[in-house]
Amino acid sequence: QVQLVEAGGGLVQAGGSLRLSCKALGSIFRINDFNWYRQPPGKQRELVAAIARNGSTNYVDSVKGRFTITRERNTVVLQMNNLKPEDTAVYYCNARDRLNSYDYWGQGTQVTVTV
């Protein structure tokens, strides 16, 4: 079993920065990749950034050049710079169990960007 505990988020003006962190507890050897998803109000959840065990990363086009995902041991960080109002969403940390394909999710953290 793996538990994902998120921290960070909050309210910021457009152009500002926020840092989200996700700490994995438990059997972290079961996890290869970590992801950050977000769900804006009234919209579907979307994949924002991903980092593999080997350190390779991927980003959705809308955040490229502004967001950076990093991983150190069992903590994954999403650094968000130059935030825009359209980045407003609940952000979720995610990891898939490589042994049984079960998806683990963090509790979600609200990010609100004002004009």
TASULTA-V808813 format. One record per backbone hydrogen bond with DSSP energy under -1.0 kcal/mol. NH is the residue of the N-H (numbers start at 1). CO is the residue of the C=O. E is the energy in kcal/mol with one decimal. If there is no record, write none. Layout:
((NH	CO	E) (NH	CO	E))
This chain:
((3	25	-2.7) (5	23	-2.5) (7	21	-2.2) (10	110	-2.0) (12	112	-2.5) (14	114	-2.6) (15	83	-3.1) (16	13	-2.2) (18	80	-2.3) (20	78	-2.6) (21	7	-2.7) (22	76	-2.2) (23	5	-2.8) (24	74	-3.4) (25	3	-3.1) (27	1	-2.6) (28	26	-2.1) (30	27	-2.0) (31	28	-1.8) (34	51	-2.5) (35	94	-2.9) (36	49	-2.9) (37	92	-3.1) (38	46	-2.3) (39	90	-2.2) (43	40	-2.0) (46	38	-2.9) (48	36	-3.0) (49	36	-1.6) (50	58	-2.3) (51	34	-2.7) (52	56	-2.7) (55	52	-1.8) (58	50	-1.9) (60	48	-2.3) (63	60	-1.9) (66	63	-2.4) (67	63	-2.3) (68	79	-2.4) (70	77	-2.3) (72	75	-2.7) (75	72	-2.1) (76	22	-2.7) (77	70	-2.6) (78	20	-2.9) (79	68	-3.1) (80	18	-3.1) (81	66	-2.2) (83	16	-2.5) (87	84	-2.5) (88	85	-1.8) (89	111	-2.0) (90	39	-1.8) (91	109	-3.2) (92	37	-2.7) (94	35	-2.7) (95	104	-1.8) (97	102	-3.4) (98	30	-3.5) (101	97	-2.1) (104	95	-3.5) (106	93	-2.5) (109	91	-2.1) (111	89	-2.7) (112	10	-2.9) (114	12	-2.4))
